[in-house]
Amino acid sequence: MTHNDEPSMRIALISVSDKSGVVELAASLDQLGFTLLSTGGTAKTIEKAGIRVKGVSQHTGFPEIMDGRVKTLHPKIHGGILGRDSDRQVMQDQQISPIELVIVNLYPFESATADPQCSIENAIENIDIGGPAMIRAAAKNNARVTVVTDPEDYESIISELRNNNKISESTRFGLAAKAFAHTAQYDSMIAAYLLKRVGDESKDGLPEVHSPRFFRSQELRYGENPHQAAAFYSIADGSGDGQAAKQLQGKELSYNNIADADAALECARQFTDQPSCIIVKHANPCGGASADTLLDAYDQAYETDPVSSFGGIIALTRCVDGETAGAIVGRQFVEVVVAPAYSEQALAHFATKPNIRVLISNFDCKTDAKQKPRLNYHRVCGGLLIQEHDNKGINPQACRCVTERQASDSEWEDLMFAWKMVRLVKSNAIVYARDRRTIGIGAGQMSRVDSARIAAWKATEAGLSLQDSCMASDAFFPFRDSIDAAAKAGVKSIIQPGGSMRDDEVIAAANEHGMAMVFTGYRHFRH
């Protein structure tokens, strides 16, 4: 069905790849007296719903060509979008009708290239040309034209038209800004994809030009401190990851809650083969354990440092049962609990403390231990530091026991556990562990020997013995002093990167004390 071309008619151009809500939008615009101008699949969708629509080819008098590659790139389209009051005469001479609304979203380049099987040819075909051109034209002429790129805005646009018969200047301007951000993100996504395909990367695998795309998805009350503004931004990279967890109950998440929960989740991902619990405070693990049951894991993690666990973040790697939830609620104040699932009994326990933030993680702890590669960003004065995320796992076969006494099987198990834990502790980092649980943790000190002393002190304060425990260090020992102190405390085995100029001295110290020492060959600094 078509409308007649009348000088006074109001035209809305609709051309969308994402058809969400487009039929309802078209019906509302038709009821408001708009002529609907559309292309290809969008026109068919609207027409199938029994709504009057006019094809672009009929409007321009020029057919779609090149399998639809060229359809809206025509003076009657772009002249109608870009026309100003001063252009009335030329528009009349060329029979160009003004277009009041431009509703466009773009070819799904992001979802197409997220498929590992996507060919370069298919990626190229999913680069939209006409869509961005129309969006930018409408956004540029926002004094006269309304541009809509997000289906979430359809309802408000229709409401404003119904109430006022027009779109306000402030709304048009806001939508124009949003539209330019949309096309900028779209272009940066295409550029990033193509640069990777042509090998425009440095030898270390990092891009020569990097344009990360994030969108604000949550306002926060404040940042680390009340005087700092803050918001949560989700990454828009085509990975489909979305947020790491969904909130089921509790107060609104704060900046610090999100940062600590992220640290707890990352640590928990390393222990997905067993029921495990990690407790985090101020982005540092203060306790962790793997056990035969989730309750045992929580009990042992908590016992490492009950004082620091107060107000902490608890990450668990199995469905939380009622007994474990009851122990948590009955024992301590906790800011956040995050796990892959919860029993009805567990949720009932947490509901008795409505301020506890209960999150459900979006990965299966039993099967999804491997994290997808990602980059870390750190803003500095004058620029940005970018590095690969430290996600290097431990391979026992690649480690070397460098001492006269070799580590036993049970010691190897403890050493592997301790190494996984120390990876997430701020440098300088020391972890004492025994029987798949932490005994003491020393974090963030300027001196490694001070971290060792603090970890030992923590164990003593918690009433835990270091006898026959193991010690993990995130970087090499520059001197033998830490080895001597560990031996005196009862440590039986050590795992560290190695690589110090004084490795021989450190190994000799371990031999003197009858300790086993394992070198991993790599460090885990975390600042």
MOCOR-V212489 format. One record per residue. RES is the residue in three letters. PHI is phi in whole degrees, 0 to 359 (NA if undefined). PSI is psi in whole degrees, -180 to 180 (NA if undefined). D_LAST is the distance of its C-alpha to the last C-alpha in Angstrom with 2 decimals. Layout:
res=<RES RES>
phi=<PHI PHI>
psi=<PSI PSI>
d_last=<D_LAST D_LAST>
This chain:
res=<MET THR HIS ASN ASP GLU PRO SER MET ARG ILE ALA LEU ILE SER VAL SER ASP LYS SER GLY VAL VAL GLU LEU ALA ALA SER LEU ASP GLN LEU GLY PHE THR LEU LEU SER THR GLY GLY THR ALA LYS THR ILE GLU LYS ALA GLY ILE ARG VAL LYS GLY VAL SER GLN HIS THR GLY PHE PRO GLU ILE MET ASP GLY ARG VAL LYS THR LEU HIS PRO LYS ILE HIS GLY GLY ILE LEU GLY ARG ASP SER ASP ARG GLN VAL MET GLN ASP GLN GLN ILE SER PRO ILE GLU LEU VAL ILE VAL ASN LEU TYR PRO PHE GLU SER ALA THR ALA ASP PRO GLN CYS SER ILE GLU ASN ALA ILE GLU ASN ILE ASP ILE GLY GLY PRO ALA MET ILE ARG ALA ALA ALA LYS ASN ASN ALA ARG VAL THR VAL VAL THR ASP PRO GLU ASP TYR GLU SER ILE ILE SER GLU LEU ARG ASN ASN ASN LYS ILE SER GLU SER THR ARG PHE GLY LEU ALA ALA LYS ALA PHE ALA HIS THR ALA GLN TYR ASP SER MET ILE ALA ALA TYR LEU LEU LYS ARG VAL GLY ASP GLU SER LYS ASP GLY LEU PRO GLU VAL HIS SER PRO ARG PHE PHE ARG SER GLN GLU LEU ARG TYR GLY GLU ASN PRO HIS GLN ALA ALA ALA PHE TYR SER ILE ALA ASP GLY SER GLY ASP GLY GLN ALA ALA LYS GLN LEU GLN GLY LYS GLU LEU SER TYR ASN ASN ILE ALA ASP ALA ASP ALA ALA LEU GLU CYS ALA ARG GLN PHE THR ASP GLN PRO SER CYS ILE ILE VAL LYS HIS ALA ASN PRO CYS GLY GLY ALA SER ALA ASP THR LEU LEU ASP ALA TYR ASP GLN ALA TYR GLU THR ASP PRO VAL SER SER PHE GLY GLY ILE ILE ALA LEU THR ARG CYS VAL ASP GLY GLU THR ALA GLY ALA ILE VAL GLY ARG GLN PHE VAL GLU VAL VAL VAL ALA PRO ALA TYR SER GLU GLN ALA LEU ALA HIS PHE ALA THR LYS PRO ASN ILE ARG VAL LEU ILE SER ASN PHE ASP CYS LYS THR ASP ALA LYS GLN LYS PRO ARG LEU ASN TYR HIS ARG VAL CYS GLY GLY LEU LEU ILE GLN GLU HIS ASP ASN LYS GLY ILE ASN PRO GLN ALA CYS ARG CYS VAL THR GLU ARG GLN ALA SER ASP SER GLU TRP GLU ASP LEU MET PHE ALA TRP LYS MET VAL ARG LEU VAL LYS SER ASN ALA ILE VAL TYR ALA ARG ASP ARG ARG THR ILE GLY ILE GLY ALA GLY GLN MET SER ARG VAL ASP SER ALA ARG ILE ALA ALA TRP LYS ALA THR GLU ALA GLY LEU SER LEU GLN ASP SER CYS MET ALA SER ASP ALA PHE PHE PRO PHE ARG ASP SER ILE ASP ALA ALA ALA LYS ALA GLY VAL LYS SER ILE ILE GLN PRO GLY GLY SER MET ARG ASP ASP GLU VAL ILE ALA ALA ALA ASN GLU HIS GLY MET ALA MET VAL PHE THR GLY TYR ARG HIS PHE ARG HIS>
phi=<NA 225 259 283 282 245 305 266 288 259 249 241 265 237 213 229 277 275 274 303 73 288 294 297 297 298 297 294 295 297 295 276 94 279 277 265 249 210 236 28 296 294 298 296 297 291 295 297 278 80 256 294 210 242 288 300 298 294 289 272 75 226 287 294 229 58 57 88 297 240 217 257 280 212 303 288 274 287 293 292 279 270 300 248 301 289 260 302 294 294 294 293 297 265 56 256 270 293 253 271 236 236 248 220 229 260 309 283 300 298 288 295 279 290 287 302 272 295 277 297 295 293 299 298 295 266 271 280 249 295 299 301 297 291 298 294 297 293 294 298 262 294 296 235 237 258 248 232 247 240 305 296 267 300 299 292 295 296 299 292 294 294 280 237 64 198 259 292 299 294 294 299 294 297 291 294 299 296 292 296 297 296 289 296 296 298 294 293 295 294 299 298 296 291 299 294 291 269 77 279 227 285 298 273 88 268 291 292 236 231 233 295 239 230 231 290 244 203 277 246 301 192 271 301 228 301 275 251 288 203 208 260 246 271 281 240 234 81 282 75 292 65 287 288 205 247 276 260 202 105 296 299 292 262 305 292 301 294 297 289 296 297 297 294 297 298 293 297 301 282 239 280 280 217 301 219 223 235 246 240 222 52 69 244 298 251 186 198 200 242 209 286 231 294 297 298 298 296 304 288 296 296 296 301 202 301 293 291 293 298 75 269 247 249 248 233 256 224 303 283 272 297 294 294 298 297 295 296 296 282 258 213 276 229 280 219 240 228 203 285 193 219 283 298 294 297 297 294 297 294 296 288 238 298 279 296 275 256 244 248 285 263 229 274 297 280 237 252 283 275 270 286 300 206 253 253 241 220 285 232 300 89 177 220 268 234 216 296 294 281 234 284 278 262 241 304 292 271 272 236 271 258 256 296 274 273 290 285 299 292 294 302 298 294 296 295 298 297 294 296 291 294 299 258 264 296 284 291 236 226 231 259 214 200 56 62 213 280 251 201 229 242 227 66 263 287 243 295 294 294 298 296 294 296 298 294 298 301 298 297 298 275 74 250 272 272 300 64 273 244 234 243 236 289 219 292 269 284 220 277 301 294 294 298 295 295 299 298 279 107 295 255 212 224 234 203 292 78 108 281 298 252 306 299 294 292 297 299 298 298 296 301 267 69 268 263 229 247 258 271 91 209 250 224 302 215 257>
psi=<150 160 154 147 103 143 -31 0 150 127 133 121 124 121 100 141 -41 109 7 121 5 -34 -46 -40 -48 -41 -42 -43 -38 -43 -29 0 14 144 127 121 128 173 157 -117 -33 -44 -41 -41 -43 -45 -36 -28 3 23 139 133 148 129 150 -40 -39 -37 -41 -21 18 131 156 135 169 48 35 0 -33 111 -41 -5 78 145 -31 -23 -57 -30 -38 -31 -41 -9 137 174 -37 -10 9 -42 -45 -35 -39 -42 -37 7 49 119 137 142 121 -37 134 110 105 135 162 164 143 62 -40 -51 -33 -46 -12 -22 121 -23 1 126 162 -34 -43 -38 -45 -41 -22 14 116 135 -55 -38 -56 -35 -43 -41 -47 -39 -45 -39 -39 -39 38 -14 -23 -20 142 126 133 120 -10 121 -24 -18 -5 -48 -44 -35 -46 -41 -43 -38 -40 -38 -35 -7 13 167 132 160 -41 -39 -44 -42 -44 -41 -32 -44 -42 -36 -43 -38 -38 -47 -32 -44 -41 -46 -40 -34 -44 -44 -44 -43 -47 -38 -38 -40 -31 3 23 65 154 170 -21 3 -1 145 147 -36 129 123 80 147 120 150 143 121 -11 128 140 152 -43 179 -140 -31 156 -23 2 125 150 155 159 129 128 145 141 85 8 3 -20 12 -45 -163 152 -25 156 135 130 -33 170 176 165 140 138 172 -49 -36 -46 -44 -44 -39 -36 -43 -41 -43 -43 -40 -43 -32 -24 -13 40 -10 -10 158 122 157 135 131 128 140 125 48 7 134 130 -3 148 148 151 139 -179 -26 158 -37 -44 -41 -44 -46 -46 -37 -43 -40 -23 -42 77 -33 -50 -27 -22 123 22 -174 127 122 133 149 7 169 127 122 169 -37 -43 -45 -40 -38 -41 -51 -38 -18 -37 162 127 138 -47 139 131 133 165 -19 165 141 164 -37 -39 -46 -34 -40 -47 -31 -22 -15 78 -16 -18 129 112 119 146 123 154 22 153 111 -22 -27 -19 56 -25 125 150 146 142 170 150 142 141 114 129 166 121 0 -159 130 132 135 159 145 138 96 27 120 173 132 105 -33 -23 -6 157 129 114 4 168 -43 128 148 139 172 -43 -35 -41 -42 -45 -39 -41 -41 -48 -37 -39 -38 -45 -22 -29 6 138 142 151 139 136 135 128 137 156 138 46 34 154 144 -38 145 130 126 147 29 154 -23 133 -37 -32 -39 -41 -41 -42 -42 -41 -42 -42 -43 -43 -44 -33 -2 29 136 140 0 128 21 176 161 133 137 134 -19 174 161 119 -20 169 -5 -40 -35 -45 -43 -40 -43 -42 -33 -11 5 136 -27 156 143 132 165 -35 176 4 153 -23 28 -42 -41 -41 -42 -42 -40 -44 -41 -40 -36 2 28 154 137 130 134 131 -30 -1 155 173 57 140 107 NA>
d_last=<64.85 64.64 65.04 67.37 65.87 66.87 65.90 64.71 62.70 59.03 56.94 53.66 52.13 50.17 48.40 45.56 43.90 42.47 45.74 44.22 46.58 48.54 51.90 51.60 50.56 53.47 55.93 54.93 55.21 58.58 59.80 58.78 60.96 58.52 59.49 56.82 56.07 54.08 53.33 53.62 51.93 51.26 54.95 56.02 53.79 55.23 58.78 58.59 57.93 61.23 59.75 61.33 59.33 60.17 58.77 57.22 59.77 62.61 61.19 60.71 63.72 61.56 60.50 57.02 56.79 54.72 53.85 52.52 50.33 52.48 53.61 52.30 52.14 55.48 56.82 58.13 54.64 52.61 55.50 55.68 51.97 51.81 55.23 55.66 58.66 59.70 59.77 62.31 65.20 63.52 62.20 65.74 67.22 64.81 65.08 61.35 60.56 57.55 54.74 53.37 50.62 48.30 46.51 44.47 41.50 40.57 40.96 38.34 36.40 33.15 34.71 36.85 34.08 31.90 34.59 33.72 37.45 37.72 39.49 38.97 42.50 41.77 38.60 40.72 43.39 40.89 40.09 41.96 43.98 46.51 44.20 41.69 44.71 46.34 43.21 42.53 46.23 46.45 43.29 44.66 47.94 46.46 49.11 51.58 49.71 47.37 44.74 43.16 40.46 39.13 41.47 39.82 41.69 45.13 46.18 45.44 47.25 50.30 50.31 50.32 53.10 55.17 54.84 55.26 56.57 53.86 50.15 49.09 47.75 44.44 43.98 44.86 42.43 39.54 40.39 40.63 37.12 35.92 38.01 36.55 33.00 34.32 35.81 32.81 30.60 33.38 33.63 29.91 29.95 32.96 31.59 28.36 30.57 33.07 30.66 29.25 32.82 33.98 31.08 29.79 26.39 24.85 24.98 21.38 22.46 20.76 23.35 24.82 25.14 22.88 24.12 22.22 24.49 23.60 26.10 25.88 26.85 26.22 26.43 24.37 25.76 22.85 19.10 16.71 19.69 23.37 23.70 21.31 22.97 21.28 22.41 21.43 22.04 23.01 22.63 26.01 25.79 28.69 26.72 28.39 25.35 25.76 23.90 22.20 24.45 27.63 28.33 31.51 31.86 30.39 29.27 27.53 23.84 21.62 18.40 16.50 18.72 17.88 14.08 14.53 17.35 15.44 12.90 16.11 17.99 15.59 15.67 19.42 20.14 19.66 22.49 25.12 27.80 28.46 28.58 25.11 23.29 19.65 19.06 15.85 15.34 12.81 10.71 10.90 13.94 16.44 19.12 20.26 23.54 25.87 29.59 33.01 32.93 30.43 31.72 31.13 27.55 26.94 28.83 26.86 23.41 24.60 26.08 22.80 21.88 24.52 23.41 19.87 21.42 23.53 22.56 20.05 19.74 21.76 21.61 24.64 25.73 29.47 31.96 31.78 35.17 36.99 36.59 32.79 32.68 35.22 33.22 30.11 32.27 34.32 31.60 28.74 27.57 25.17 23.68 23.34 24.75 24.10 26.19 28.22 31.51 33.37 36.90 39.32 39.33 35.54 35.69 38.59 36.64 33.72 36.35 37.45 34.14 34.13 30.97 28.79 27.04 28.06 26.47 27.74 25.36 26.72 26.33 28.50 26.49 29.27 29.32 26.32 23.61 22.77 20.50 21.53 19.62 17.59 15.38 12.06 12.39 10.57 13.33 13.75 17.02 19.62 18.02 15.55 12.96 13.80 12.85 14.32 12.77 11.86 15.02 16.50 18.75 20.27 23.75 25.58 28.14 25.67 24.51 26.57 27.82 28.30 30.15 33.84 33.51 32.30 30.29 32.57 32.29 31.06 28.45 27.24 26.93 24.84 22.65 22.00 21.23 18.80 16.97 16.62 15.26 12.68 11.17 10.04 9.00 5.74 5.97 8.64 10.26 14.02 16.26 20.05 22.19 25.88 28.12 25.46 23.83 21.11 22.62 19.77 15.97 13.97 10.36 7.95 10.60 11.19 13.77 13.87 17.40 16.54 14.34 17.45 19.73 18.06 18.17 21.80 22.61 21.36 23.65 26.50 26.17 26.38 29.38 27.91 28.94 26.76 29.95 29.79 26.16 23.57 20.23 17.20 14.47 11.47 12.52 15.94 17.72 18.81 21.66 23.89 23.35 20.95 23.52 26.33 24.75 24.05 27.64 29.05 27.38 28.98 26.28 28.26 25.86 22.43 20.23 17.77 17.17 19.63 20.00 20.14 23.12 24.17 24.06 27.80 27.48 24.91 27.16 30.16 28.70 28.14 31.71 33.09 31.79 32.93 29.45 28.46 25.32 23.90 21.90 20.09 19.75 16.18 12.69 9.79 6.52 3.78 0.00>
